[in-house]
Amino acid sequence: MLTPEQFSGFLLAAMAITVAPGPDNLMVLGIGIAKGRWHGVAFGLGCALGCLTHTALAVLGVSALIAASPTAFAMLKIVGGLYLLWLGVQAMRSTARVRVDGKVAGEPSLAGLFWRGMLANAINPKVGLFFISFLPQFVIAGNGSVDMQMAALGLTFTAQSVLIFGLLGFFAGTIGQWINRRPSAGRWLDRFAGAIFVGLGIRLVVST
């Protein structure tokens, strides 16, 4: 279904993007610090599993596009590549200093935090747009069903998110303190993830 090179390249890119500071992982750290590690883990798992919604929508949307016009699918990859390139430039130019806020209102249950994280991710249109742009870049037209490749890539992204977000929640206190002592660390993580976005975008433009 996925070649070793296809899988490993996607996995490395996905992990770099997941660890770069963003609303989801900073919220996981904040909840873990404020409420305890298992609350952070619960919220993180919810956020990660919310990716399944975007995977399903991406698979269905791209499948319909391919059925309508292979040329339109090629255009989607080009537009998606340009979008990733723009995201990469924005991330690399970021000058924000990241801090983890441990203040979380209320006393939500573990189940409540899990569903809150899942819903927050599932209804986020920016995440949906990212999936539609990101996943097709790793699809190889001659490597079998595009649907199955997209689904496998989406499941891979979800699985690594479960692992990373789970670890962030579990070690929230230690990681949060490390980030707060090094407020510029997030900027360098942003630049690393941005470089990956830029590389993907350039690769697509050059190969088209």
C-alpha positions as CSV (number, residue, x, y, z in Angstrom):
1,M,0.0,0.0,0.0
2,L,2.7,2.5,1.1
3,T,6.3,2.0,0.1
4,P,8.9,2.2,2.9
5,E,10.3,5.5,1.5
6,Q,6.8,6.9,1.2
7,F,5.9,5.9,4.7
8,S,9.1,7.0,6.3
9,G,9.1,10.4,4.5
10,F,5.5,11.1,5.5
11,L,6.1,10.0,9.1
12,L,9.1,12.3,9.6
13,A,7.2,15.2,8.2
14,A,4.1,14.5,10.2
15,M,6.1,14.2,13.5
16,A,7.9,17.5,12.9
17,I,4.6,19.3,12.2
18,T,3.0,17.7,15.3
19,V,5.7,18.8,17.7
20,A,5.9,22.4,16.4
21,P,4.0,24.7,18.8
22,G,0.4,25.1,18.0
23,P,-3.0,25.6,19.7
24,D,-3.5,21.8,20.2
25,N,-0.2,20.8,21.7
26,L,0.1,23.9,23.8
27,M,-3.4,23.3,25.2
28,V,-2.4,19.7,26.0
29,L,0.6,20.9,27.9
30,G,-1.5,23.6,29.7
31,I,-4.1,21.1,30.8
32,G,-1.5,18.6,31.9
33,I,0.2,21.2,34.0
34,A,-3.0,22.6,35.5
35,K,-5.1,19.4,36.0
36,G,-2.6,16.6,36.0
37,R,-0.9,14.3,33.5
38,W,-3.9,12.1,32.8
39,H,-6.1,15.0,32.1
40,G,-3.5,16.2,29.6
41,V,-3.3,12.7,28.1
42,A,-7.1,12.6,27.7
43,F,-7.3,15.9,25.9
44,G,-4.4,15.0,23.7
45,L,-5.9,11.7,22.7
46,G,-9.1,13.5,21.8
47,C,-7.3,16.0,19.6
48,A,-5.3,13.2,17.9
49,L,-8.4,11.1,17.2
50,G,-10.2,14.1,15.8
51,C,-7.8,13.8,12.8
52,L,-9.8,10.7,11.7
53,T,-12.7,13.1,10.8
54,H,-10.4,15.1,8.5
55,T,-8.9,11.9,7.1
56,A,-12.4,10.6,6.1
57,L,-13.4,14.0,4.5
58,A,-10.0,14.2,2.7
59,V,-10.4,10.7,1.3
60,L,-14.0,11.3,0.2
61,G,-13.3,14.7,-1.3
62,V,-10.2,13.7,-3.2
63,S,-11.9,10.5,-4.5
64,A,-14.8,12.6,-5.8
65,L,-12.3,15.0,-7.4
66,I,-10.4,12.1,-9.1
67,A,-13.6,10.6,-10.4
68,A,-14.6,14.0,-11.8
69,S,-11.3,14.9,-13.4
70,P,-7.7,13.6,-13.0
71,T,-6.6,17.1,-14.1
72,A,-8.5,18.7,-11.2
73,F,-6.6,16.3,-8.9
74,A,-3.3,17.5,-10.3
75,M,-4.4,21.1,-9.8
76,L,-5.3,20.3,-6.2
77,K,-1.8,19.0,-5.6
78,I,-0.3,22.1,-7.1
79,V,-2.6,24.5,-5.1
80,G,-2.0,22.3,-2.0
81,G,1.7,22.5,-2.5
82,L,1.6,26.3,-2.8
83,Y,-0.5,26.4,0.4
84,L,2.1,24.3,2.2
85,L,4.8,26.6,0.9
86,W,2.9,29.6,2.3
87,L,2.5,27.9,5.6
88,G,6.2,27.1,5.7
89,V,7.3,30.7,5.0
90,Q,4.9,32.0,7.7
91,A,6.3,29.5,10.2
92,M,9.9,30.3,9.4
93,R,9.3,34.0,9.7
94,S,7.6,33.6,13.1
95,T,9.1,35.7,15.9
96,A,6.6,34.7,18.6
97,R,8.0,33.4,21.9
98,V,6.0,30.4,23.2
99,R,5.0,30.0,26.8
100,V,2.7,27.4,28.3
101,D,-0.1,28.7,30.4
102,G,-1.2,26.3,33.1
103,K,-4.5,28.1,33.8
104,V,-7.6,26.0,32.8
105,A,-11.1,26.9,33.9
106,G,-13.5,24.4,35.5
107,E,-13.0,20.9,36.6
108,P,-13.7,18.7,33.6
109,S,-13.7,14.9,33.8
110,L,-11.3,12.8,31.8
111,A,-14.1,11.8,29.4
112,G,-15.2,15.4,29.1
113,L,-11.6,16.5,28.2
114,F,-11.3,13.7,25.7
115,W,-14.5,14.7,23.8
116,R,-13.6,18.4,24.1
117,G,-10.3,17.7,22.4
118,M,-11.9,15.6,19.7
119,L,-14.6,18.1,18.9
120,A,-12.2,21.0,18.9
121,N,-10.0,19.3,16.3
122,A,-12.8,17.8,14.2
123,I,-14.6,21.1,13.6
124,N,-11.5,23.1,12.9
125,P,-11.7,24.1,9.2
126,K,-8.0,25.0,9.2
127,V,-7.1,21.4,10.1
128,G,-9.4,20.1,7.3
129,L,-7.7,22.4,4.8
130,F,-4.3,21.2,6.0
131,F,-5.2,17.6,5.5
132,I,-6.6,18.1,2.0
133,S,-3.4,19.9,1.1
134,F,-0.9,17.7,3.0
135,L,-1.9,14.1,2.4
136,P,-2.1,14.2,-1.4
137,Q,1.5,15.3,-1.6
138,F,2.6,11.8,-0.5
139,V,0.2,9.9,-2.8
140,I,2.0,8.0,-5.6
141,A,-0.4,7.6,-8.6
142,G,1.1,4.3,-9.8
143,N,1.2,2.8,-6.3
144,G,-2.3,1.3,-6.2
145,S,-5.6,2.8,-4.9
146,V,-5.4,6.6,-4.1
147,D,-8.2,6.1,-1.6
148,M,-6.2,3.5,0.3
149,Q,-3.0,5.5,0.2
150,M,-4.8,8.6,1.6
151,A,-6.5,6.5,4.3
152,A,-3.2,4.9,5.3
153,L,-1.5,8.3,5.4
154,G,-4.3,9.7,7.5
155,L,-4.2,6.8,9.9
156,T,-0.4,7.2,10.2
157,F,-0.8,10.9,11.0
158,T,-3.4,10.0,13.6
159,A,-1.3,7.3,15.2
160,Q,1.8,9.5,15.6
161,S,-0.4,12.3,17.0
162,V,-1.7,9.8,19.6
163,L,1.8,9.0,20.6
164,I,3.2,12.5,20.7
165,F,0.1,14.2,22.3
166,G,0.0,11.4,24.8
167,L,3.6,11.9,25.8
168,L,3.1,15.7,25.9
169,G,0.2,15.2,28.3
170,F,2.0,12.7,30.5
171,F,5.2,14.7,30.7
172,A,3.4,18.1,30.6
173,G,5.0,19.5,33.8
174,T,8.6,18.8,32.7
175,I,8.1,19.9,29.1
176,G,6.1,23.0,30.0
177,Q,8.8,24.1,32.4
178,W,11.5,23.5,29.8
179,I,9.6,25.6,27.2
180,N,8.9,28.4,29.7
181,R,12.6,28.6,30.6
182,R,13.4,28.7,26.8
183,P,10.7,30.9,25.3
184,S,12.5,31.0,22.0
185,A,12.4,27.2,21.6
186,G,9.1,27.3,19.9
187,R,10.4,29.7,17.3
188,W,13.1,27.1,16.3
189,L,10.6,24.3,16.2
190,D,8.4,26.5,14.0
191,R,11.3,27.1,11.7
192,F,12.1,23.3,11.5
193,A,8.4,22.5,10.6
194,G,8.4,25.5,8.2
195,A,11.4,24.2,6.4
196,I,9.6,20.9,5.8
197,F,6.6,22.7,4.4
198,V,8.8,24.8,2.1
199,G,10.6,21.7,1.0
200,L,7.4,19.9,0.1
201,G,6.1,22.9,-1.8
202,I,9.2,23.3,-3.8
203,R,9.4,19.6,-4.5
204,L,5.9,19.7,-5.9
205,V,6.5,22.8,-8.1
206,V,9.7,21.4,-9.5
207,S,8.2,18.0,-10.3
208,T,5.1,19.4,-12.0
